[in-house]
Amino acid sequence: MTQTTLSVPDISCGHCKTSIEGAVKPLAGVDTAEVSIDDRNVDVTYDPSKIDLGDIITAISDQGYEVENA
C-alpha cells in the first residue's frame, strides 16, 4: 500500500468532505480516503498495482475540486 496526501485548497465544509470521500473510497484499489477540512487535504492509502494516483486525482477533479500538488 502507498499513502499520499493531496492538497485540495477548495475544501471548506462537510459537503466537500462527503463529496470527495464518496468519489474516492469506492475506487478499486483505494484502501482509505480521509478528508481534513481544516488542513484542506485528502489522505489516501491505495494499492498502486490496482489504481494509478492519476485516477484518484481525476475522481477528485470530477467533483469540481482542483488538486494542487498533483
N, C-alpha and C positions, 0 to 999 in steps of 0.2 A: 504494500500500500504506500501511496505517496500522499503527503499532506502539503497543502499550499494555502496561502492567504491572498485573496484577491481584493484589491481596493475598489470600492464602488461608492464614489462620493455622493451620489444622489439618494442613498439610503437615508430616510428621515423618519420613518414611522412603522407601526406594526403591519400595515398593509404591504409595505416594501418587503419586510421580513417574510411574510406569508407568501407573497408572490414569488420571490426569488427561491426560497426553500422549496416551495411547491413545484417549481420548474426543474430544480437541480436534483433533489433527493430521489425522484423516481428513475433517473437515468441509470441504465445498466452500467455497472462498474463503479458507481458512486456509493461509498460506504456511509459517509456523513456529510452534511452541509449545514452549517450554523451561521446565521447572520447576526452580526453585532451592530445594533442601531447606533450605539454611542461611538464605536470606532469606525463605523461606515465601511465594514469589510465583511467578507464571506470566507470562513474557514472551511475548506473542502478536503476530505480524505477520499481518495479514489484509487482504483487499480488501473495503472497506465497500460496494462496489456488488454484491457477491455474497453477503455474510453480515453480519448485524447483530451488534453486540457482545453484545446480549442473548441471542442463540442460543449464543454461546460460553460465556457465564456459565451458561446453562441446562445445557449439556453438563457443565460442572464440577459444578454443583449436583446433577445427576442421579447423579454418582459419590459423593455424600454429603458434599461439601465446601461450606462457606459462603464466598462471595466477599465480602470486606468493603467494598471501595471501589467497589462496583457502583452 
